[in-house]
Amino acid sequence: MPKKQEKPTEEKAEEKAEEIVEEISKEESQEKPTEEKAEKPTEEKTSEPVEIKEIKSEKNGIIHIITSQNNTIIHMTDLSGNTISRATGGMVTKHSRLKSDPTIAMFVAKKVAERAKDLGITGLYVRTRSKTGGTSIGSSAHAAIKSLDKDGFKIISVLDTTRVPRGGPKKKGGKRGRRV
C-alpha cells in the first residue's frame, strides 16, 4: 500500500511543477522584449556611483645616525640597504668645532629628510651608533631624531647599535705587566 501512495504524490508533484513552469512562461511573455531587459540593468549599474578606495602604500627607510666627539653622520638607506642620501656635519658648517653640535645635527637631518620626502618615504627605522663603550648615544643623535619627527616622518623604531667591548682595552704595563 505505501507504494500506491507514493505514485499519486509523485504525479501530483510533477503536475505542480508543470503548472509553475507554465505560469512563469506566461509572466515572461507578458513582460517587455528581451532587448529592453538587457538595457535596464546596465542603466541601473551606471547610475550608481562606484567608489574606488585608494590604498596608500607606506614606504619605509632606515636612518643610520653615527655620532662622535668630532662629527655627526646621517646615512639614509632603503630597506634593502641601498643608499638614498647621506649628509655630515662638515657639509652643513664650515667650522670644524661645530660639526658635532646638536644644532648642526638638526640641519643635517633636515638635509637628509628633504631627499626622503622627494622619494615619498613616510616611515623610518632609526639606528644610532656612538663611541664604543659609551653610555649614551649623545645629544646630537637626540636632536636629529627630534628633527626627523618634526618633519612629519613616522618613527617606527629606534635601535642603539653601539658596539660593546668584550674584554676591554689592553691593560697598561706591556708584556710583563705593571711593576709596583
PyMOL commands that set and color helices and strands:
alter all, ss='L'
color gray80, all
select helices_A, chain A and resi 2-30+34-47+89-92+96-98+102-119+139-150
alter helices_A, ss='H'
color red, helices_A
select strands_A, chain A and resi 59-67+72-78+83-88+121-129+154-160
alter strands_A, ss='S'
color yellow, strands_A
deselect
rebuild
show_as cartoon
